Amino acid sequence: MNKNRILFLVLGSTQRSVLISQVDKALKFLEEHHIPVGVIWFQGPKSFVSRLIAKDVAITNGSVSKTIFVPIIGKPHWLFRQLVKASLWRLLWPNSKENGKIIIQSRFMDLVNIATELREKCPNSIYVIYEIRGVLSVEKEYLAMHQEIKVDKKEINFLKQQEKMAATRADAIICVSERFKRYLIQEYSLDAEKIDVIPSCVDTEAFFYNQAMRNEERARLNLENRYVVIYSGSMFAWQLPEQMVKVFSIIKKIRDDAYFLVLTNEAETILSYIKAEKINTSDYHILNVKHQDVHKHLMVSDVALLLREDHLVNNVASPVKFAEYIRCGLPVILTRGIGDLDSIVEQNKIGLVLDNLHDLPKSTKELESFVNINWSDKEREEISNIGKAIFSRENYIDVYRKLYLL
């Protein structure tokens, strides 16, 4: 019997929606495959007290073995590190003498670095996995550029040091794309064997394609005779909402039946660009829908949009919305350089990759050929199956077992 104990470390700054959609579902999946994972969640005092009052344990929802909430102070940084280190060691020490390893996994480089420091106290007992979703220092610079604010170079340099330390000192790394893996190997001179790629996976039961449901929903929404172009997600500058609307505008000139369906809780942002393009009110609809209803709107659509700039932030990414799109049978119009997605689209012939986002008129001929394709229900089912084959967690269970030394 394997005696390894697996602990997932979470920092309270994580958005609740991210915890539920990415972390919670992953942990439930592991437990369903008889890999129990405990959670240690470090939170600021205010969040900690609020959670106690609300009795909110959303991350576990009764399925994860055990969640321990630990109050900490976020600033100054040196005090935060000492408090986390002391709290974590107090929790780990009783188990450090037992047979088997304590396997610590986290997405937070601070927590990874603290865990590797504790490993020095009992090197044969602690094993650290760094799950990297992006390059935080580069993301900070990218965000500052789009918000036109001054970059704090001291903060960026500190983050880069911490990123390098976490990547080089962790025993194993999970990243979300093959391009990210190549970046990590080159940037930190890492051994390729140390890194496993698990993309942003989709809940294949919540997102799927069903022809009867598609036809029923299209009739209910009076979209039977429309060519529905959909975008689902936020409206941050790097989501390129302005270019998104321009792409739709080109499609509208090609197909008079084109209809723009936008799922977002930031309607005013996209609406300003829609008005600038003078798109008729009868040719678009902006909705704020619950996560559990997103798949229905994806399913009624004909094609999805996913546009990003060719930048390192996007080059290493794996946006889960792409997995949701294709799992619901949607071909995708996307820009080149978003993680491994252009390769997936071109190899499987399930979309159109745009090379020149800043000169969209040059893409008109490509768009014209693409949007005039009539995708059959069988072809949409095949797209959905490709989504399941690539982005279902089930496909990575052996990778998880290897990572957890099982």
N, C-alpha and C positions, 0 to 999 in steps of 0.2 A: 504493500500500500504506500502510495506516494505521500510524504509528510510535508511537502512544501506548502507554505502559506503565502497567498497572494494578496497584496494590499495595493489599492489604487489611491493615490494622494491627490486631493483636490484643494484648490485655493478659492476662497469665498468670492473673489472678483469675477469668477466665471458667470456668464449670463445664464439665467435659469433655463431659457429655451435651448441653449447649447447643451446644458447638462442633460435635459430630458431627451433631446433628439439624438445626441451623439454618445454621451457617456452612459446614461441610464440604459439605453437599449443594448449597447454593447455588453454591459455587465450582465444584463438579464440573459442575453444570448449565451454567454459563457456559462452561467449557472445552469441553463437548460442542457448544456453539454457536460454537466457534472464537473465544472471548473468553478468552484465557489471563490468569490472575490470579496474581500472586506474593503470598506471605504473609510479613509480618514480625511475628514473635511475641515480644513482650517478656515476660520471665519473671524472677521472683526467683531468686537464686543456687541455693537448694535445689531448686526445681522444674527449673531448667536442668540441674543436675548429674544429678538423677534421670532426666531425659529422655535425657540422653546415655548413661547406664548402661543404661537399658532400650531404647535405640535406638527410641524411640516417636515416630513421625511420624503419629499417627492423623488429624490434621486434613487431611493431604494424601492419604494412602492411595494414593500413587503417581499421582494424577490431576491435582493442581494443579501448575502449572509449576515453582514453586520456593518452598520455605519456609526462611526464615532465622530461627533462634532467637537472641535477643539477651538476655544476662543484665543485669538492672537491679536497683537497690535501691529499694524502695517508699517508704521514709521516711528523712529528712524530705521533705516534698512538693517543696520547692524543689530539693533534690538529685536527686530522681526526675526532675523536669522537665529539668534540665540534662543528666543522663545520657542520657535518651531523645532529647532534641534533638540532642546531639552524635552519638549513635549513628545516628540517622535521617539526619542531614545527611551523615555519612560514607558511608552507603549510597546516598544520592540524588545526591550531588555529581558522581560520574563520569558520570551520565546527564543531568545538568541542562543540559549544553552541546549535547546531541544534538537533532535535529529531533523534533518531536512533544512531547506533554505527558506529565508524570508525574502520573497520576490516583491520588490517595490516598483510600481509603474506610475509614471506621472507625465502629464503634458506640460508641467510648469518647470522651467529650467532651474529656478531657485530651489524648488523642492527636490529636484534631481541632484543638484549639487550638494545639498544638505545630506541627502541619503548616501551619496558616495563618501562624504566625510565620515558618516557613522559606520560605513562599511569598513573603514580602517580599524575600528575597534574590534570587529569580529569578521575578518575577511572571508572566512569560510561559511558564514551564515547568511550574509546579505548579498543579494543579486539585484542590480538596478537596471530598469528598462526605461529609456527616454522615448516617449511618443511625441514626435515633432510634427506639428501641423503646418508650420510656416516659419519664416525667418523673421523673428520679432523686430530686430534692429532695423531691417530693411522696410518692414511694414510701417514702423514709426516714421521713418523718413518719407515714405510714400504718402502716408496720411498727411504729414505736415505740408508736403508739396501741394496736394490737392486742396487743403484748407488754407493755403497761402499763409502759413505761420512759420515762425523761425524755428529751425531745428536745434534742439539742445544737444550739441556735439558731445558734451561730457556724458550725458545719459546714453547716447548712441554707442559711444566707445565702451561704456560700462556693460551695456547689453551684449555687445559683440564678445567681450571677454567672458561673460557668463555663458553665452551660447557655445563658445569654443570649449569651455571647461566641461559643460554638461555633455556635449557630443563626444569628447575624447575620453571622459572618465566613466561614462555609462558602460555597463557590460553588454547591452544590446540596444538597438535603435529600431523604432517603427517609424516609417515616413509614408507619405500618401501617394507618391508617384515615382516612377523610374527616373524621371528628370531630377527630382529632388534627391534621390539616392546618388546620382552622378554628381550633383552639386556638393553634397556632403563629403563624398570621397575626395573630390578635388579640393574643396575648401579646407578640410581638416585632416587630410591624408589618412583617411580611415580605411580599414580593411572592409571590403565589400561583404564579407561573410558576417560582419557584425550588424548589417542593416537588412531589415525585411520591409517589403512594400505591402501595405494594406491600404487600399484607396478608401475614400469616404464612402461607406456602404449605405445602401438604402434598405428600408424595411420592405421586403418583397411581398409581404402580406398586405401592407397598407397601400403600396403603390403597385399597380398591375394594369393589364389591358384586358378589356372585356367588350367585345363588339356590340352586344345587346345593350349594355349600359351606355356605351358611347352614343348609339343611335337614340336611345331614350332621352339622355340628357341634352343632346343637340336639339331634339324636338321640343323639349321643355323650355329651353332657352331661346327657341326660335332661331337656331343657327344652322338649320339643315342645308340652306343654300348659300352659306358663307364659307370663305376660306379663312379659318381662324388662326391668327398668329398670336402666340402667347409668350408672356414673360412672367415668371414667378420669383419674387424676392424683394430685397431692399433696394433703396435708391441712393446708395453711397456714390460718390463721384466716380470711383473705380468700376462701378457697374455700368458706366457709360450710358446713362439714360437718354442723353441728347442724341447720341449716335444710334441708339436703339430705335428711337422714333424716326430718325432719318432713314434707317433701313426699312422700317414699315412703310414709310412714305413712298419709297422706291417700289416696294412690293405692291402698294395700292395703285401705282401708275401702270403696273404690269397686269394686275388682276383687279377689276372693278369690284369683285365680290369680297375683297380682303377686309378682314375685321380684326381689330387689335384688342386682345383681352389681356389685362394687366392685373396680376394678383399681388397686392402690396398694401402695407399700412402707411405708406408715404405718398398718398394720392397727389398732393399739391405739387410735389417735385416733378413728377412725370407729366402732370396736366399742363404745366407751364410750357414744356417742350411740344406737347401735342397742339396747343393753341398756336405756338410759333409756326408750326408746320401747316396750320389751317386745316387740320383734319376734321371732317364733319362729325358732329356729335353722334350721328347714327352709325358711325364706323368704328367706334371704340367703346369699351366699358372697363372701368377701374373698380376692382372689388377688394375688400379686406375679408378674407375667409379664414376659418379655423383650419389648423394644420390637418385635421382628420378629413377635411373636405377638399383639400387641394387636388387630390388625385382625380376627382370627378371633373374638375375644370381642365386639368391637363388632358384627360381622355377625350374631351369633346373637341380639342384643338387639332389643327392639321400640322403645324410646325412650331417649334420653340426657338427662342432667341437666347444666346449666351455670348455676350461681347465683353472682352477685356483688353486692356492695353498689353503690348508685348513688353512686359516688365518682369523682373525676377520674382516679385510677389506672386504674379500669376503663373510664371513659368514652372514653379514648383508645386502649384496648387492641385486640388482635387475637389472642385465644388460639388457638393452633394446634389444640387439642383439638376446637374447633368444626368446623374443616375436616376433621379426621379422622372426627368423628362423621358428618357428612352425606355425606362421600365413601364411607362404609360403608353408606349407605342409611338412616341413622337420623334420624327427626324429633327435634327437640330442644325440651325444656322449659327456658327460660332466663329470666333477669330482664332488665328493660329497662335500657338504659344501658351495655351492654358494647360499646364501639366502634360499629361499623356493623351488628352482628349482628341487633339487633331489626328493623331495616329489611329486612335480607336475609330473615329468617324470615317477616315479615308480607307482603312483596311476593311471595315465592315460595310462601307457604302451606305451609311445611315444619316447623312447630312451633307452640309456644304461648309467648307472652311474658307473664310474670307482672309485674303492676304493683305489687303490695303484698306484698312479701316478709315484712314484719313483722306482717302480719295474714293469715296463710295460710288460716284458715277462710273468709275472704271469697272466696278463689280456688277453693273446692271445686267450685262449679258449672262454672267454666271447665275445671277439671281433669277433672271427670266427663265432660263432652262430649268432651274431647280424648282421654282414655285409652280411650274406647270406640270410637274410630275404628279400623277394621280396614284397615291400609295393605297394599295389594296388592304383589306382587313388582314389577309394572310401575311403581307409584308409588315404590317404594324405588329402583329403577333411575333414575328421574327425579331423585330427591333426590341420588343419587350423581353424576349428570351435572351438576347444578347446582353441586355441590362442585368438580367438575373445571373447570367454566367460570369459577368465581370464584377458586379457590385453587390452580390449577396455575401453576407458574412459567412454563410455555410461553406463557401469556397476556400475560406482561410482558416478553418478550424485546425488543420494540421500545422499551420504557421504558429497559431496561438499555443498549441501543445508544445512545439519546439521551444518557443520563447519562454514558456513557464516550466521548462525542464521536465516535462511529463513523459 
